[in-house]
Amino acid sequence: MADPVVLVTGGAGFVGSHACKALAAAGYRPVVYDDLSNGTRDAVRWGPIEVGDICDGQRLAEVVSRHRPVAALHFAARIDAAESTRHPARYYSTNVTGTRSLLQALRSSGVDVLVFSSTAAVYGDAATAPISEAHPLRPATPYGRSKLMMEDAVREASASHGLRYCGFRFFNAAGADPDGELREDHEPETHLIPRLLRTALAQHGSMSIYGTDYDTPDGTCVRDYVHVSDIADAHVLALRHLLAGKDDLIANLGSGRGYSVREVIAAVEETVGRPIPIREAARRTGDPAMLVADPTLAQRCLNWSSRRSSLEQIIADAARAFAAVDTGRERPRRERVSHRR
């Protein structure tokens, strides 16, 4: 029998491509739906790609009808919290309207299983650490608010027509494929670890620390970093959980350990063996002082573990991926297309 098909929106992107690899290893056939505005065609290696906009409901419905997936994994989104404060409409369009388009397309073809990406940004400036799913939801940016609205849309679809779902509130996705087949490849790059590695390996420029007066041990923001391969594994576990008829779930994905910006800088410097020039800058709007996950719910309900999510392992895997690019061992840059919105 043919492998069961799973639709993966945003499957050409960082987390989505790693999830496709994990799906293929678990016996599923991922069909990627991506507009290639942030993803790359070369990251689609375990199944076909359908190029399309997540807000294009007609195109989505045609793809779902033709491929007949047993479920969908939904990663397609805008993810830059700082940018969302400058261009909020873009975030509500892609993250909220796009999700509603997907929900309608799934319903029209009778697909009733969805695993989707939310974010720790729904918690806002957290009052406690670690943060459980019971923490009040007080997003401080349009990005966080758009993701909370996305969660609400999924719950409404569940209540109205029986959609079964699992949503993951990611903390800081990081690292790279341990086999060297995939890496983080955003343009522009906004995430701390790849930016540090690019600066270190290029041996020019400097890195900015945005805010050094937070109420944290060293004054810089503290974040929980979770390996992208651990996130991919969680999506396979969630898919099996739902297909087995088990309960809906929204859960944190994090390591349960926080690291400050200065601690991450020091760890990258130790890995690459050279100092990284640093300059201090003002805080960015919407940056909470501390975001650290309580991952107990995902551990208990899905038997998930953050096995590769030590900071040392995350940086080592990412550094190998970036060193391969730096020394020319990776293939040429991949095709990108401009965003249509």
Backbone torsions as a table, in degrees:
resi	resn	phi	psi	omega
1	MET	NA	149.0	178.8
2	ALA	-69.2	151.4	176.6
3	ASP	-63.7	140.9	176.7
4	PRO	-61.5	138.8	-178.3
5	VAL	-87.0	137.7	172.5
6	VAL	-126.0	124.0	174.9
7	LEU	-76.0	132.0	-179.4
8	VAL	-124.3	99.5	176.2
9	THR	-75.4	138.8	-175.6
10	GLY	70.9	23.5	-175.0
11	GLY	-74.7	-5.8	175.0
12	ALA	-93.2	-0.8	-178.3
13	GLY	-90.9	-172.7	-172.5
14	PHE	-60.9	-64.0	-177.8
15	VAL	-71.9	-40.2	-178.0
16	GLY	-60.1	-40.7	-179.5
17	SER	-68.0	-38.2	176.0
18	HIS	-65.2	-36.8	177.1
19	ALA	-65.1	-38.1	177.4
20	CYS	-61.2	-42.2	177.8
21	LYS	-61.5	-43.6	179.3
22	ALA	-65.4	-38.5	176.9
23	LEU	-60.9	-46.8	-179.1
24	ALA	-61.0	-41.1	178.9
25	ALA	-65.5	-25.7	-179.1
26	ALA	-91.7	2.5	175.9
27	GLY	96.8	16.9	177.0
28	TYR	-108.2	160.5	177.1
29	ARG	-111.7	103.7	-179.6
30	PRO	-76.5	132.0	171.6
31	VAL	-110.9	114.9	-174.9
32	VAL	-85.5	134.8	171.0
33	TYR	-120.1	114.6	-172.1
34	ASP	-155.5	144.0	177.0
35	ASP	-93.3	0.7	176.9
36	LEU	62.7	23.3	176.1
37	SER	-78.0	-31.4	175.8
38	ASN	-121.5	-21.9	178.5
39	GLY	-93.0	175.4	179.4
40	THR	-129.6	141.2	-177.4
41	ARG	-60.2	-33.3	-177.2
42	ASP	-68.5	-17.6	177.0
43	ALA	-80.3	-6.2	-179.7
44	VAL	-95.2	98.0	-171.1
45	ARG	-126.3	-5.6	-172.5
46	TRP	-118.9	12.3	178.4
47	GLY	174.8	-179.4	-177.0
48	PRO	-76.2	163.7	174.4
49	ILE	-119.3	138.2	171.0
50	GLU	-114.2	115.2	-177.6
51	VAL	-83.7	124.8	-179.8
52	GLY	-173.6	161.1	-179.2
53	ASP	-85.6	135.1	-179.5
54	ILE	-63.4	-22.5	178.5
55	CYS	-86.4	-4.3	-179.2
56	ASP	-87.7	88.3	-175.2
57	GLY	-60.9	-37.5	-179.5
58	GLN	-65.5	-44.7	178.3
59	ARG	-63.8	-44.1	177.5
60	LEU	-58.6	-46.7	-178.5
61	ALA	-61.7	-38.8	179.2
62	GLU	-65.7	-42.2	-179.9
63	VAL	-65.8	-45.1	179.9
64	VAL	-63.2	-43.4	-179.6
65	SER	-63.1	-38.7	-176.4
66	ARG	-75.4	-39.8	-175.3
67	HIS	-90.2	-19.7	175.3
68	ARG	52.5	60.3	-179.9
69	PRO	-71.4	156.1	174.5
70	VAL	-83.9	-16.7	-177.1
71	ALA	-166.9	171.7	176.0
72	ALA	-131.4	143.3	168.4
73	LEU	-111.4	126.9	-170.9
74	HIS	-115.0	105.0	177.9
75	PHE	-112.7	-15.9	-172.4
76	ALA	-62.0	118.8	-176.9
77	ALA	-171.6	162.3	165.2
78	ARG	-91.9	141.3	-167.2
79	ILE	-131.3	3.2	-175.5
80	ASP	-92.0	103.9	-176.0
81	ALA	-60.8	-40.5	-179.4
82	ALA	-65.4	-43.3	178.6
83	GLU	-62.7	-34.2	-176.9
84	SER	-62.9	-27.1	178.1
85	THR	-72.8	-22.7	178.4
86	ARG	-91.2	-30.8	-176.2
87	HIS	-134.1	63.5	-174.0
88	PRO	-61.2	-34.9	-176.7
89	ALA	-60.0	-35.3	179.4
90	ARG	-61.3	-37.5	-176.7
91	TYR	-73.6	-39.7	177.0
92	TYR	-68.5	-34.6	179.1
93	SER	-65.4	-56.0	-176.2
94	THR	-69.3	-49.7	-169.9
95	ASN	-79.3	-33.9	-178.3
96	VAL	-96.8	-57.1	-179.6
97	THR	-62.2	-39.8	178.3
98	GLY	-62.1	-41.5	177.9
99	THR	-64.0	-41.4	178.8
100	ARG	-65.2	-35.2	175.7
101	SER	-62.6	-43.2	178.7
102	LEU	-64.3	-44.6	-179.6
103	LEU	-59.1	-40.1	179.0
104	GLN	-67.5	-40.7	179.5
105	ALA	-64.4	-41.0	178.5
106	LEU	-65.1	-43.3	-178.6
107	ARG	-62.8	-41.0	-176.9
108	SER	-65.1	-23.8	179.3
109	SER	-105.7	5.4	176.5
110	GLY	76.5	20.8	177.3
111	VAL	-86.8	121.7	-170.7
112	ASP	-121.9	20.4	178.1
113	VAL	-128.2	127.2	-178.0
114	LEU	-139.7	130.7	169.2
115	VAL	-114.0	126.7	-172.5
116	PHE	-135.3	160.3	-177.4
117	SER	-98.1	119.9	166.8
118	SER	-106.3	-148.9	-175.1
119	THR	-160.4	152.9	173.3
120	ALA	-65.8	-14.2	178.7
121	ALA	-64.3	-14.5	176.8
122	VAL	-67.1	-18.8	-179.8
123	TYR	-82.5	-20.1	-178.1
124	GLY	69.1	-144.9	179.9
125	ASP	-81.8	94.2	-169.3
126	ALA	-63.6	142.8	-179.9
127	ALA	-87.9	-14.6	-177.7
128	THR	-136.3	162.8	172.2
129	ALA	-149.2	129.2	1.4
130	PRO	-75.0	165.4	-175.1
131	ILE	-100.5	123.7	172.5
132	SER	-94.1	170.4	179.7
133	GLU	-66.4	-15.0	178.9
134	ALA	-82.1	-6.6	-179.7
135	HIS	-62.0	142.8	176.9
136	PRO	-54.8	144.5	-179.3
137	LEU	-97.8	108.1	-175.2
138	ARG	-136.7	63.2	-176.7
139	PRO	-58.4	141.2	-174.4
140	ALA	-105.1	-2.6	-178.1
141	THR	-133.7	159.0	173.3
142	PRO	-56.7	-33.9	175.8
143	TYR	-58.5	-53.0	-179.7
144	GLY	-62.5	-40.6	179.0
145	ARG	-65.7	-38.3	179.6
146	SER	-65.5	-35.7	178.4
147	LYS	-71.6	-35.7	176.1
148	LEU	-66.9	-38.7	175.1
149	MET	-63.7	-35.1	176.4
150	MET	-64.2	-43.7	175.8
151	GLU	-58.2	-43.8	-179.7
152	ASP	-62.6	-40.3	179.8
153	ALA	-62.6	-39.2	179.0
154	VAL	-67.4	-43.3	178.3
155	ARG	-61.4	-39.2	178.3
156	GLU	-64.3	-39.3	177.5
157	ALA	-65.0	-35.6	176.9
158	SER	-65.2	-44.5	-178.5
159	ALA	-68.5	-35.6	-173.7
160	SER	-84.9	-35.2	-178.2
161	HIS	-143.0	24.7	167.0
162	GLY	79.7	17.8	175.3
163	LEU	-58.4	137.8	176.9
164	ARG	-106.9	134.6	-168.0
165	TYR	-144.5	156.6	167.0
166	CYS	-137.3	123.6	178.4
167	GLY	-113.7	140.7	-179.3
168	PHE	-116.1	125.4	172.4
169	ARG	-90.7	94.9	179.3
170	PHE	-66.5	145.4	164.0
171	PHE	-92.7	-124.7	-175.6
172	ASN	-99.1	102.2	177.4
173	ALA	-66.9	133.5	-175.2
174	ALA	-156.5	179.3	179.6
175	GLY	90.6	-159.8	179.1
176	ALA	-162.8	162.9	179.1
177	ASP	-53.7	123.6	-179.4
178	PRO	-61.0	-24.1	179.2
179	ASP	-83.8	-5.2	177.8
180	GLY	81.3	11.5	-177.7
181	GLU	-86.3	-21.4	-175.2
182	LEU	-139.3	154.3	175.6
183	ARG	-152.6	174.2	176.6
184	GLU	-77.1	132.7	-171.4
185	ASP	-148.5	62.1	178.2
186	HIS	-93.4	147.8	172.3
187	GLU	-134.5	112.8	-2.6
188	PRO	-75.9	154.6	178.5
189	GLU	-83.5	128.8	-178.1
190	THR	-115.7	-10.8	-174.8
191	HIS	-85.0	144.6	-169.0
192	LEU	-62.6	-52.2	-172.7
193	ILE	-64.2	-49.0	177.3
194	PRO	-63.8	-33.0	177.2
195	ARG	-65.9	-41.1	176.9
196	LEU	-62.5	-43.3	-178.9
197	LEU	-66.4	-40.6	177.5
198	ARG	-61.2	-43.4	179.8
199	THR	-64.6	-43.7	-178.0
200	ALA	-66.7	-44.3	-176.1
201	LEU	-73.5	-32.1	177.7
202	ALA	-76.4	-21.9	-179.8
203	GLN	57.0	36.9	170.8
204	HIS	-153.5	162.8	-177.6
205	GLY	80.4	-173.3	-179.1
206	SER	-145.9	168.1	177.1
207	MET	-112.3	144.2	178.3
208	SER	-101.0	137.8	168.0
209	ILE	-100.1	116.3	-176.5
210	TYR	-91.3	92.9	179.4
211	GLY	99.0	120.0	178.0
212	THR	-125.4	14.5	-176.9
213	ASP	-121.7	25.8	176.8
214	TYR	-73.9	160.2	178.0
215	ASP	-83.0	68.4	178.6
216	THR	-134.3	166.7	-175.3
217	PRO	-54.2	-37.0	-179.9
218	ASP	-117.0	10.5	176.2
219	GLY	87.1	-6.6	180.0
220	THR	-107.8	159.8	-177.3
221	CYS	-58.7	145.4	177.5
222	VAL	-111.9	130.7	-179.1
223	ARG	-133.7	155.7	177.4
224	ASP	-100.7	119.4	-178.1
225	TYR	-103.1	131.2	-178.5
226	VAL	-125.1	132.6	-174.8
227	HIS	-66.1	136.6	-178.0
228	VAL	-60.2	-31.9	177.6
229	SER	-70.1	-33.6	174.1
230	ASP	-66.5	-37.6	176.0
231	ILE	-63.5	-44.2	178.9
232	ALA	-60.0	-42.8	178.5
233	ASP	-61.4	-38.6	-180.0
234	ALA	-61.3	-36.6	-179.5
235	HIS	-68.2	-36.4	176.0
236	VAL	-67.2	-43.3	177.7
237	LEU	-61.6	-40.8	179.1
238	ALA	-65.9	-40.7	178.7
239	LEU	-60.1	-47.4	179.2
240	ARG	-63.9	-39.0	178.3
241	HIS	-57.5	-47.7	-178.2
242	LEU	-72.6	-41.3	179.7
243	LEU	-65.5	-22.4	176.1
244	ALA	-84.4	2.7	176.2
245	GLY	84.2	17.4	-178.0
246	LYS	-85.4	175.1	-167.7
247	ASP	-68.8	151.2	170.6
248	ASP	-59.7	158.0	-172.3
249	LEU	-157.5	138.5	163.7
250	ILE	-125.3	122.8	-170.3
251	ALA	-140.2	151.4	173.0
252	ASN	-72.8	147.4	167.2
253	LEU	-124.2	109.2	178.4
254	GLY	-160.1	173.2	-178.9
255	SER	-87.1	-19.9	-175.1
256	GLY	86.7	6.2	-179.8
257	ARG	-130.1	134.8	-179.9
258	GLY	-106.8	148.6	177.3
259	TYR	-131.8	137.6	177.3
260	SER	-76.7	164.5	177.0
261	VAL	-58.2	-42.4	-179.6
262	ARG	-65.4	-36.8	177.3
263	GLU	-64.9	-39.5	178.5
264	VAL	-66.2	-42.6	178.0
265	ILE	-57.8	-47.4	-179.6
266	ALA	-61.9	-39.3	-179.8
267	ALA	-67.7	-38.8	177.0
268	VAL	-67.4	-42.0	178.0
269	GLU	-59.2	-40.8	178.5
270	GLU	-65.2	-38.8	-179.2
271	THR	-67.1	-44.7	-175.6
272	VAL	-87.9	-13.7	175.6
273	GLY	76.2	26.5	176.5
274	ARG	-154.8	153.5	178.6
275	PRO	-73.4	154.0	177.6
276	ILE	-113.8	122.1	178.8
277	PRO	-61.6	132.5	-174.7
278	ILE	-125.9	140.6	169.6
279	ARG	-129.5	147.1	-178.4
280	GLU	-93.1	139.0	-178.3
281	ALA	-135.3	171.5	-179.7
282	ALA	-69.2	159.5	175.3
283	ARG	-58.8	153.3	172.3
284	ARG	-97.0	147.5	178.6
285	THR	-60.8	131.3	173.3
286	GLY	86.6	3.9	179.0
287	ASP	-85.0	110.6	176.0
288	PRO	-70.0	157.1	179.5
289	ALA	-67.3	-40.4	-172.7
290	MET	-146.2	130.4	173.7
291	LEU	-135.3	106.6	179.4
292	VAL	-132.3	132.0	-173.5
293	ALA	-84.1	147.8	158.0
294	ASP	-101.2	105.0	-175.2
295	PRO	-91.1	16.8	-172.5
296	THR	-58.9	-39.6	-175.5
297	LEU	-63.2	-46.7	178.1
298	ALA	-64.3	-37.4	178.3
299	GLN	-63.1	-44.1	-175.4
300	ARG	-74.7	-44.7	-173.2
301	CYS	-82.5	-30.0	-174.9
302	LEU	-115.1	-2.7	-174.4
303	ASN	57.2	38.3	-179.2
304	TRP	-90.0	149.7	173.6
305	SER	-140.2	148.7	178.6
306	SER	-91.5	65.0	-167.9
307	ARG	-70.3	-25.3	179.9
308	ARG	-106.7	12.5	-167.2
309	SER	-96.0	20.7	167.5
310	SER	-67.8	148.9	-179.6
311	LEU	-60.0	-38.2	-179.6
312	GLU	-62.0	-42.9	-179.6
313	GLN	-69.2	-41.3	178.3
314	ILE	-58.2	-48.9	-177.9
315	ILE	-67.8	-39.5	179.6
316	ALA	-61.6	-44.8	179.8
317	ASP	-65.9	-43.3	179.3
318	ALA	-65.6	-40.7	-178.4
319	ALA	-63.3	-39.5	177.0
320	ARG	-61.6	-41.1	-179.6
321	ALA	-65.2	-43.3	-179.2
322	PHE	-73.1	-32.4	177.0
323	ALA	-65.7	-34.8	178.0
324	ALA	-63.1	-39.7	176.7
325	VAL	-66.8	-44.1	-176.1
326	ASP	-62.2	-33.3	-178.1
327	THR	-96.7	6.1	174.2
328	GLY	80.8	14.7	-178.2
329	ARG	-82.1	-14.2	178.9
330	GLU	-86.2	156.3	176.7
331	ARG	-64.6	165.5	-178.8
332	PRO	-58.2	162.0	-179.8
333	ARG	-53.9	145.4	-172.7
334	ARG	-91.3	163.2	-179.8
335	GLU	-63.1	137.7	170.2
336	ARG	-129.3	153.1	171.4
337	VAL	-125.3	155.8	-178.9
338	SER	-73.9	153.8	178.7
339	HIS	-73.7	138.1	-173.1
340	ARG	-87.0	-10.9	-177.5
341	ARG	-86.1	NA	NA
